[in-house]
Amino acid sequence: MAHGMEATSTIKERSTSSELLTVEETAKVLRSSPYTVRRMLRAGTIRGVKLGNQWRINRSALRSRVGLN
């Protein structure tokens, strides 16, 4: 039974790693302000996609970019 729980944990980690974060969530991860995150997005320091007028940042790409892996 413990083996099944490990598999579930791995699946959750994978889905979390490909999750799209908002600017506010990214700011919490980076321990900075949403303004700084938007500035980093515009400068290309971190990559994101713009959906309408809102930015989304891929969690795994962010972790790789800032060395959190």
Secondary structure, DSSP 8 states (H G I E B T S, - for coil): -HHHHHHHHHHHHHHHHT-EE-HHHHHHHHTS-HHHHHHHHHHTSS--EEETTEEEEEHHHHHHHTT--
